[in-house]
Amino acid sequence: MQLVRGRTAVTATLGRELRRAAIVIGNFDGVHRGHQALIETARRLADNTGGEVVALTFDPHPARLLAPALAPPLIVSLRRRAQLLTQAGVDVVVAEPFTHAFAAIEAEAFGGEVLGRDLRAAHVVVGYDFSFGKGRRGDTAMLGDLGERYGFGVSVVRRVSIHGLTCSSTKVREFVLEGRVEGAAVLLGRPFEITGTVVRGAGRGRAIGYPTANVQGEAELLPKAGIYAARAQLLEDDDTVASSHLAALSVGTNPTFVAGGGLTVEAYLLDFDGDLYGRRLRVQLIERLRDELRFDSVEALTTQIAADVARTRELVR
């Protein structure tokens, strides 16, 4: 993975200039199947010319700067976004700081200076609804004109629909917030995941025979409160998977023990015995099992947890 913080840092970070870059542009939150279609197009173009695929993305999300109250919760962190882009076929990820100065760049300057001069674009690949420049004045037709002027080709990828649903980050978030993680997985092309560091909790799970890993998520999007069948991956420092385990995941407030508590993410790793504190864990949500409930006794709670664990064994392979 080659992650560059800003287009002006490309040469210093890579030790070279970009080579016949086929550039894909977007926020790429989640790197869903619509995003993957852009990358597949750019990959074919780059392979035909001996070039490389470059993803131009933005940090923070533009809405965080321009309309903070409307900014969506991020599906994945920037670190994970770059990893997923690389896995999808991108060679270099350029994360452009989205500042007021960048937002003020006129559409013509975006084409000539950002794409043509700074990123040395040979080809640019965007989605059907792409807009750019100050006030989002530029559209795909203008981008084509700018490409002719500054010497880069332009490809516009049409809408990607799955079972009649437009594949978008907005729809992924909608599914996740409703607890419909199976639907999110269809659009993502992989399970929705929560990645984060294991921190110390209250220790109640260990006391009742089901020790849980309390995951402090690195991204912002959490699913509807409830119990989920999941797969947990223990990560090394370089994010390679050290081991994988079935897991029963609780997203909720622990109403049996706490009134009005905050939302927590707790994973019980089946058939695992070890210390996870301080380690990074990626939890892939496979299916929602039930709502979070308040039980009248610890015995009733542990009986239900046993049933959740048994169901997880049936569902997750």
C-alpha positions in Angstrom: 0.0 0.0 0.0 1.4 3.4 -1.0 -0.5 6.2 0.7 0.5 9.8 -0.1 -0.7 12.7 2.0 -1.5 15.3 -0.6 -0.8 15.6 -4.3 2.2 18.0 -3.7 3.9 15.2 -1.7 3.8 12.6 -4.4 7.4 12.9 -5.6 8.9 13.2 -2.2 6.9 10.3 -0.8 7.4 7.9 -3.8 10.9 9.1 -4.8 9.6 9.5 -8.4 6.9 11.1 -10.5 3.7 9.2 -11.3 3.9 7.1 -14.5 1.1 7.5 -17.1 -1.4 7.7 -14.3 -5.0 6.4 -14.7 -6.7 8.4 -12.0 -9.9 7.4 -10.2 -11.5 10.2 -8.2 -13.9 9.9 -5.2 -14.4 9.8 -1.5 -14.4 6.0 -1.8 -15.9 5.5 1.7 -16.4 1.8 2.1 -14.9 1.0 -1.3 -18.1 -0.7 -2.4 -18.8 -2.4 -5.7 -19.5 0.9 -7.5 -16.1 2.1 -6.5 -14.6 -1.2 -7.6 -16.1 -0.8 -11.0 -14.2 2.5 -11.4 -11.0 0.9 -10.4 -11.5 -2.1 -12.7 -11.8 0.4 -15.6 -8.7 2.3 -14.6 -6.8 -0.9 -14.1 -7.5 -2.0 -17.7 -6.4 1.4 -19.1 -3.2 1.4 -17.0 -2.3 -2.2 -18.0 -2.8 -1.3 -21.7 -0.4 1.6 -21.5 2.1 0.4 -18.9 0.9 3.0 -16.4 -0.3 2.9 -12.9 -3.7 3.4 -11.2 -3.9 6.3 -8.8 -6.8 7.0 -6.5 -7.4 10.6 -5.6 -9.5 10.7 -2.4 -10.1 13.4 0.2 -9.5 13.7 4.0 -11.6 14.8 5.7 -14.8 14.0 3.9 -15.8 17.2 2.1 -19.1 17.4 4.0 -17.2 17.5 7.2 -15.8 20.9 6.1 -18.6 22.3 4.1 -21.7 21.1 6.0 -20.6 19.5 9.3 -24.1 19.0 10.5 -24.8 16.9 7.4 -21.5 14.9 7.3 -22.2 11.2 7.2 -20.6 8.7 9.6 -17.6 7.2 7.9 -17.9 3.5 7.0 -14.1 2.9 7.2 -11.1 4.8 8.4 -8.7 6.5 6.0 -6.1 3.7 6.7 -8.6 1.0 5.9 -9.9 2.9 2.8 -6.3 2.9 1.4 -5.9 -0.8 2.1 -9.2 -1.6 0.4 -8.4 0.6 -2.6 -5.0 -1.2 -2.9 -6.7 -4.6 -2.7 -9.1 -3.5 -5.5 -6.2 -2.7 -7.8 -5.0 0.8 -7.0 -1.2 1.3 -7.0 -1.0 4.7 -5.3 -3.6 6.4 -3.0 -3.3 10.2 -2.8 -5.3 11.5 0.2 -5.8 15.2 -0.6 -6.4 17.4 2.5 -9.8 18.9 1.9 -9.4 22.5 3.0 -11.2 25.7 2.3 -8.4 26.6 -0.2 -8.9 23.3 -2.0 -12.7 23.7 -2.1 -12.2 27.1 -3.7 -10.3 25.8 -6.7 -12.2 26.5 -9.9 -13.2 23.6 -12.1 -10.9 24.6 -14.9 -7.9 24.8 -12.5 -8.8 21.4 -11.0 -8.5 19.9 -14.5 -5.4 21.8 -15.6 -3.4 22.1 -12.3 -4.5 19.3 -10.0 -5.0 16.6 -12.6 -2.8 17.7 -15.5 0.1 19.3 -13.8 0.3 17.8 -10.3 -0.9 14.3 -10.9 0.3 14.0 -14.5 -2.9 12.3 -15.5 -2.9 10.2 -18.7 -6.5 9.2 -18.1 -9.2 10.0 -15.6 -12.0 7.7 -14.6 -15.1 9.0 -12.7 -18.6 8.0 -11.9 -21.7 9.1 -13.8 -22.6 11.7 -11.2 -19.2 13.2 -10.7 -18.9 16.9 -10.0 -15.9 19.0 -9.1 -14.5 22.5 -8.6 -15.7 25.4 -6.6 -19.5 25.2 -6.1 -19.3 21.7 -7.8 -19.6 23.6 -11.1 -17.8 21.0 -13.1 -19.5 17.9 -14.5 -18.5 15.0 -16.6 -19.0 16.9 -19.9 -16.7 19.7 -18.7 -14.2 17.1 -17.5 -14.1 15.7 -21.1 -13.5 19.1 -22.5 -10.7 19.8 -20.0 -9.2 16.4 -20.9 -8.9 17.4 -24.5 -7.4 20.7 -23.5 -4.8 19.3 -21.1 -4.1 15.9 -22.7 -5.8 13.3 -20.7 -8.5 10.8 -21.6 -11.8 10.6 -19.7 -13.9 7.6 -19.0 -17.3 7.9 -17.2 -18.5 4.7 -15.5 -22.3 4.3 -15.5 -24.4 3.6 -12.4 -23.8 0.2 -10.8 -27.0 -1.4 -9.6 -27.4 -4.7 -7.7 -30.8 -6.3 -7.5 -32.2 -2.9 -8.6 -30.4 -0.9 -5.9 -27.9 1.8 -6.8 -24.6 0.9 -5.2 -23.7 3.9 -3.1 -22.1 4.7 0.3 -25.3 6.3 1.3 -27.2 3.0 0.8 -24.5 1.0 2.6 -24.9 3.3 5.6 -28.7 3.0 5.5 -28.5 -0.8 5.6 -26.0 -0.8 8.4 -28.0 1.7 10.5 -31.1 -0.5 10.1 -29.1 -3.6 11.2 -29.4 -5.1 7.7 -25.8 -6.1 7.4 -26.5 -8.8 4.9 -27.7 -6.1 2.5 -24.6 -4.0 3.2 -22.4 -6.9 2.3 -24.1 -7.3 -1.1 -23.2 -3.7 -2.0 -19.8 -3.8 -0.4 -18.8 -7.2 -1.9 -17.6 -8.3 1.5 -19.0 -8.2 5.1 -19.5 -4.8 6.8 -16.7 -4.6 9.4 -15.8 -2.8 12.6 -12.0 -2.4 13.2 -10.5 -1.1 16.3 -8.3 -1.5 19.4 -9.4 -3.8 22.3 -9.8 -1.7 25.4 -10.6 -2.6 29.0 -14.3 -2.8 29.9 -16.2 -3.6 33.1 -15.3 -7.3 33.1 -18.9 -8.5 33.4 -18.5 -10.9 30.5 -15.6 -12.7 32.1 -17.5 -12.9 35.4 -20.4 -14.8 33.7 -18.2 -17.1 31.6 -18.3 -15.2 28.3 -15.3 -12.8 28.3 -15.7 -10.2 25.6 -13.3 -7.9 23.8 -14.4 -4.3 23.9 -13.6 -2.8 20.5 -12.9 0.9 20.2 -13.8 1.5 16.6 -11.5 3.5 14.3 -14.4 4.5 11.9 -17.7 6.2 12.8 -20.5 4.0 11.5 -22.0 1.5 13.9 -24.9 -0.8 13.2 -28.3 -0.8 14.9 -28.0 -2.1 18.5 -28.4 -5.8 18.7 -26.6 -9.2 18.6 -24.7 -10.3 15.5 -23.1 -13.5 14.3 -19.6 -12.4 13.2 -16.1 -13.3 12.3 -13.2 -11.7 14.3 -9.8 -11.3 12.8 -6.8 -10.6 15.1 -4.5 -8.2 13.3 -0.7 -7.8 13.4 0.8 -4.3 13.4 0.9 -4.3 9.6 -2.7 -5.3 9.5 -2.1 -8.8 8.3 -4.5 -11.4 9.8 -2.8 -13.3 12.7 -5.8 -15.5 13.4 -9.5 -15.7 12.6 -12.3 -16.8 15.0 -16.1 -17.1 15.1 -17.6 -14.4 17.3 -20.9 -13.3 18.8 -21.0 -9.6 18.7 -23.0 -7.3 20.9 -23.6 -3.7 19.9 -25.6 -2.0 22.7 -25.8 -0.5 26.1 -25.7 -3.6 28.4 -29.3 -2.9 29.7 -29.2 -5.9 32.0 -26.4 -4.3 34.1 -26.6 -0.6 33.3 -29.4 1.9 32.9 -28.7 4.6 30.2 -25.2 3.4 29.4 -23.3 4.4 26.3 -23.1 2.3 23.2 -20.4 -0.3 23.3 -19.1 -3.0 20.8 -18.2 -6.3 22.5 -17.1 -9.4 20.8 -17.0 -12.9 22.4 -14.5 -14.9 20.4 -15.5 -18.5 20.3 -12.9 -21.1 21.2 -10.3 -18.4 22.0 -8.2 -18.1 25.2 -5.7 -15.3 25.4 -5.0 -11.6 26.2 -6.4 -9.2 23.6 -5.9 -5.9 25.4 -4.2 -3.3 23.2 -4.5 -5.6 20.1 -6.3 -4.5 17.0 -9.4 -6.6 16.0 -11.4 -6.5 12.8 -15.0 -7.9 13.3 -17.0 -8.8 10.2 -20.7 -8.8 10.8 -22.4 -11.7 9.0 -26.0 -11.7 10.2 -28.1 -10.0 12.8 -29.4 -12.4 15.4 -31.8 -10.4 17.5 -32.5 -7.1 19.3 -30.6 -6.2 22.5 -32.7 -7.2 25.5 -32.9 -6.6 29.2 -32.9 -9.8 31.2 -34.4 -10.2 34.7 -31.5 -12.4 35.8 -27.9 -13.3 35.0 -29.0 -16.9 34.4 -31.5 -15.8 31.8 -28.8 -13.7 30.1 -26.3 -16.6 30.0 -28.9 -19.0 28.6 -29.6 -16.5 25.8 -25.9 -16.0 25.1 -25.4 -19.8 24.8 -28.2 -19.8 22.2 -26.5 -16.9 20.4 -23.2 -18.7 20.3 -24.8 -21.9 19.0 -26.6 -19.9 16.3 -23.3 -18.2 15.4 -21.7 -21.6 14.9 -24.4 -22.5 12.5 -24.2 -19.4 10.4 -20.5 -18.5 10.2 -18.0 -20.6 8.4 
